[in-house]
Amino acid sequence: MATTVTQAFREFQTNLNITELQGSTVSTRQQNVRDAVASELAVLDDFLTGSYRRHTLIAPLSEADIDVFIVLDPKYHESGGQASLLDRVRRVLLKTYPKTPRISRNGQAVTITFGDFRVDVVPGFYRNGGGYLIPDSVRGQWIGTNPKRHVELWSESNTAHGGDLVPLMKMLKCWNRAHSALLTSFHLETLTREVLTGVTIHNSPSGARFVFDRARAPVLSGGTGDPAGYGDNVARYLDTYSKRSDAHGRLDTAYTKASEAEALERDGKTTAAIVVWSLSRARRRIGPRSCWPDDSGSTPARCLWGFWRCSCANRTP
């Protein structure tokens, strides 16, 4: 068990990484999916994107999405054909994966639900002026975006922060997942990058506290632009005041707890600080029940959320 807050965060960070074997499985699987689409459709380019490519994917892999971007020949483009394009890609994938539990159209992608993780296949076209157009079958629109630029921006920002930005993003995504995932992963990453631009991350605890604080206002306002500059609002899903208020409340509670934990550490109360970092509103665990001890009080050998396992000693019903 960690004896310092720094060590606790380091353990937490390590436990958010997928294993080398899982990484190998992801690499093989995503390439097979890309080959399956290319075997039936005219593909101009294909590449990995999303959190896996931005290096912000977090364990467990079973709860993650691996994003594959497919640039198709413009002959498949129709002005109002967003849903039909996704259905075409779905039919192609069903030929290769007829026994896969579920292959479904999912807003802007076709999601293949394998037994161990999901793959989102995002079809798109080259966009005049740069970037790409992807289908939004829910709104019936074509959306401009550039996932390759997102990867470049994340890498540039992470370098500017001495390699500390991406690990912090991953920790914050873990917090978000454990608190009902009211924010999408990409939105939270975008917020984190924006509020920390020009700011020095002195350490993970203060970085987390700073993001919890500064992300509250933009979340409540409901406006966060695509960092690649294509004008789309990545916070569009927070389309009611109630949704924005709920997300704001989670951030507000997290900020209060983070400030309390930092104060305890400054007073030399390290153990208490670690415990507070492990708690949320109403003393709910940030980690899942699998991280909690059984009735005998023993703790699992490896809790996915790293140092948050120390909260197991204070389990509530």
C-alpha positions in Angstrom: 0.0 0.0 0.0 1.2 3.5 -0.8 2.7 5.5 2.0 2.8 8.9 0.2 0.3 10.7 -2.0 2.8 10.8 -4.9 3.4 7.1 -4.7 -0.4 6.5 -4.5 -1.0 8.5 -7.7 1.9 6.7 -9.4 0.4 3.3 -8.6 -3.0 4.5 -9.7 -1.6 5.7 -13.0 0.2 2.4 -13.7 -3.0 0.4 -13.0 -4.9 2.3 -15.7 -2.8 0.8 -18.5 -3.9 -2.2 -20.5 -1.5 -5.1 -20.6 1.0 -5.9 -23.4 -1.1 -9.0 -24.3 -4.3 -6.9 -24.6 -2.4 -4.3 -26.7 -1.3 -7.1 -29.0 -4.9 -8.3 -29.3 -6.2 -4.8 -30.0 -3.5 -4.4 -32.7 -4.5 -7.6 -34.5 -8.2 -7.2 -34.1 -8.4 -3.6 -35.4 -6.3 -4.5 -38.5 -8.6 -7.4 -39.3 -11.6 -5.0 -39.1 -9.9 -2.6 -41.4 -9.2 -5.4 -43.9 -12.8 -6.6 -43.7 -14.1 -3.2 -44.8 -11.5 -2.9 -47.5 -12.4 -6.3 -49.0 -15.8 -5.0 -49.9 -15.6 -1.2 -50.3 -13.4 1.2 -52.0 -11.2 2.6 -49.2 -8.9 5.5 -49.7 -7.3 5.5 -46.3 -7.9 3.8 -42.9 -6.3 4.5 -39.5 -6.6 4.1 -35.8 -8.1 7.0 -33.9 -9.8 7.8 -30.6 -8.4 7.3 -27.2 -6.2 4.4 -28.2 -4.4 6.5 -30.7 -4.3 9.5 -28.4 -2.8 7.2 -25.7 -5.6 8.1 -23.3 -7.4 4.7 -23.3 -7.8 3.3 -19.8 -8.3 -0.2 -18.4 -10.3 -2.3 -18.1 -10.3 -3.0 -21.9 -13.7 -4.6 -21.6 -15.2 -1.1 -21.0 -13.2 0.6 -23.8 -13.8 1.4 -27.4 -11.2 1.1 -30.1 -11.9 3.5 -32.9 -11.1 2.7 -36.5 -11.5 5.5 -39.1 -12.3 4.5 -42.7 -12.0 7.0 -45.5 -14.3 5.9 -48.4 -14.4 6.7 -52.0 -16.8 9.7 -52.6 -19.1 7.5 -54.8 -20.6 6.3 -51.5 -21.6 9.8 -50.4 -25.2 10.9 -50.4 -26.5 14.2 -49.1 -29.0 12.6 -46.8 -27.4 9.2 -46.6 -25.8 9.2 -43.2 -27.8 6.2 -41.8 -27.6 4.3 -45.1 -23.8 4.6 -45.2 -23.5 3.2 -41.7 -25.9 0.4 -42.6 -23.8 -0.4 -45.7 -20.7 -0.7 -43.5 -22.6 -2.8 -41.0 -23.6 -5.3 -43.7 -20.0 -5.6 -44.9 -18.8 -6.3 -41.3 -21.6 -8.9 -40.8 -20.1 -11.0 -43.6 -16.8 -11.3 -41.8 -18.2 -11.5 -38.2 -21.5 -13.3 -38.6 -21.3 -14.8 -35.1 -20.2 -11.7 -33.2 -22.7 -11.0 -30.4 -23.7 -7.6 -31.8 -22.9 -5.3 -34.7 -25.0 -2.2 -34.6 -25.3 1.3 -36.0 -24.4 3.8 -33.3 -24.9 7.4 -34.1 -21.6 8.2 -36.0 -20.2 4.7 -36.2 -20.8 1.0 -36.5 -20.0 -0.7 -33.2 -18.8 -4.3 -33.1 -19.2 -5.7 -29.7 -16.7 -8.5 -29.2 -16.5 -10.6 -26.1 -13.5 -8.7 -24.7 -13.9 -5.1 -26.1 -15.7 -3.0 -28.6 -14.6 -1.6 -32.0 -16.2 1.5 -33.4 -15.9 1.8 -37.2 -16.3 5.4 -38.3 -16.7 5.8 -42.1 -16.0 9.1 -43.6 -14.9 11.1 -46.6 -12.2 13.6 -47.4 -13.6 17.1 -46.8 -13.0 20.0 -49.2 -10.6 22.3 -47.4 -9.1 19.6 -45.2 -10.2 17.2 -42.6 -13.0 14.7 -43.0 -16.8 14.4 -43.1 -18.4 11.8 -40.9 -22.1 10.8 -40.7 -24.3 11.7 -37.8 -27.3 9.4 -38.3 -29.1 10.9 -35.3 -29.2 14.5 -36.5 -29.0 13.6 -40.2 -25.9 15.7 -40.8 -22.4 15.4 -42.0 -19.9 16.6 -39.4 -16.5 18.1 -40.2 -13.6 16.8 -38.0 -10.0 15.8 -38.1 -9.0 12.9 -35.8 -5.4 13.0 -37.1 -5.2 16.6 -36.0 -6.5 15.7 -32.6 -3.7 13.2 -32.1 -1.2 15.8 -33.1 -2.7 18.4 -30.7 -2.7 16.0 -27.8 0.9 15.0 -28.5 2.0 18.6 -28.7 0.2 19.5 -25.5 1.6 16.5 -23.6 5.1 17.4 -24.7 4.6 21.0 -23.5 3.5 19.6 -20.1 6.6 17.3 -19.9 4.6 14.2 -20.4 2.2 14.8 -17.5 -1.0 15.7 -19.4 -1.9 12.4 -20.9 -1.5 10.5 -17.5 -3.7 13.1 -15.9 -6.3 12.8 -18.6 -6.4 9.1 -17.9 -6.9 9.5 -14.2 -9.7 12.0 -14.8 -11.4 9.6 -17.2 -11.3 7.0 -14.5 -13.0 9.4 -12.1 -15.6 10.2 -14.7 -16.3 6.5 -15.4 -16.8 5.8 -11.7 -19.3 8.7 -11.4 -21.8 7.7 -14.0 -19.8 9.0 -17.0 -21.8 12.1 -17.3 -19.1 13.6 -19.6 -18.0 11.9 -22.8 -14.3 10.9 -22.8 -13.4 13.2 -25.7 -15.2 16.1 -24.1 -13.4 15.6 -20.8 -10.0 15.2 -22.5 -10.7 18.4 -24.5 -11.7 20.3 -21.4 -8.6 19.1 -19.6 -6.3 20.2 -22.4 -8.0 23.6 -22.7 -8.0 24.5 -19.0 -4.4 23.5 -18.6 -3.1 25.4 -21.6 -0.4 27.7 -20.4 -0.6 26.2 -16.9 2.2 24.2 -15.3 1.2 20.8 -13.9 3.2 20.6 -10.7 1.9 17.2 -9.7 -1.1 15.0 -10.4 -3.2 15.9 -7.3 -2.9 19.6 -7.9 -3.5 19.1 -11.6 -6.7 17.1 -10.9 -7.9 19.7 -8.5 -7.2 22.5 -11.0 -9.2 20.7 -13.7 -12.1 20.0 -11.4 -12.2 23.7 -10.6 -11.8 25.2 -14.0 -13.9 22.7 -16.0 -17.0 23.7 -14.0 -17.8 26.9 -15.9 -17.5 25.5 -19.4 -19.5 22.4 -18.5 -22.3 24.6 -17.2 -22.3 26.8 -20.2 -22.5 23.8 -22.5 -20.1 25.0 -25.2 -16.7 23.4 -26.0 -15.5 23.6 -29.6 -13.8 20.9 -31.6 -10.1 21.4 -30.9 -9.3 20.8 -34.6 -11.2 24.0 -35.4 -14.2 22.6 -37.3 -16.9 24.4 -35.3 -18.7 21.4 -33.9 -19.6 21.6 -30.2 -18.2 18.5 -28.5 -20.5 19.2 -25.5 -23.6 19.1 -27.7 -24.9 16.0 -25.8 -25.3 18.1 -22.7 -28.4 19.6 -24.3 -30.5 20.4 -21.2 -29.7 22.5 -18.2 -30.4 19.5 -16.0 -27.6 17.5 -17.7 -25.1 20.3 -17.5 -26.1 21.0 -13.8 -25.6 17.3 -12.9 -22.1 17.2 -14.5 -21.2 20.5 -12.9 -22.3 19.1 -9.5 -20.0 16.1 -9.9 -17.1 18.4 -10.7 -17.9 20.7 -7.8 -17.9 17.8 -5.4 -14.6 16.5 -6.8 -13.1 19.9 -6.5 -14.1 20.1 -2.8 -12.7 16.7 -2.0 -9.5 17.4 -3.9 -9.0 20.6 -2.0 -9.7 18.8 1.3 -7.1 16.1 0.4 -4.5 18.6 -0.5 -5.0 20.5 2.8 -4.6 17.2 4.8 -1.4 16.5 3.0 0.0 19.9 3.8 -0.8 19.3 7.4 1.2 16.1 7.3 -1.8 13.8 7.4 -0.8 11.7 4.5 -2.9 8.6 5.2 -6.0 10.8 5.7 -5.2 12.6 2.4 -5.0 9.3 0.5 -8.3 8.2 2.0 -10.1 11.4 1.0 -8.7 11.1 -2.5 -10.4 7.7 -2.6 -13.8 9.0 -1.7 -16.6 10.8 -3.5 -19.9 12.3 -2.4 -21.7 10.3 0.3 -18.4 8.3 0.8 -19.1 6.2 -2.3 -16.1 4.4 -3.7 -14.4 5.7 -6.8 -13.6 2.1 -7.7 -15.9 -0.8 -8.4 -17.0 -3.3 -5.8 -14.5 -5.8 -7.2 -11.9 -3.5 -5.5 -13.5 -3.8 -2.1 -12.5 -6.4 0.5 -14.7 -9.4 1.2 -16.3 -9.9 4.6 -13.0 -11.2 6.0 -11.5 -7.8 5.3 -9.0 -9.0 2.8 -8.3 -6.7 -0.2 -7.9 -8.1 -3.8 -4.2 -8.3 -4.8 -4.7 -5.8 -7.6 -7.4 -3.2 -7.7 -7.9 -1.7 -11.0 -8.0 1.8 -9.6 -4.6 1.5 -7.9 -4.3 3.6 -4.8 -8.1 4.0 -4.5 -8.1 0.4 -3.0 -7.1 2.0 0.3 -10.7 3.2 0.5 -11.7 -0.4 1.0 -10.7 -0.1 4.6 -13.6 2.3 5.0 -16.3 0.5 3.0 -19.8 1.6 3.5 -22.9 -0.6 2.8 
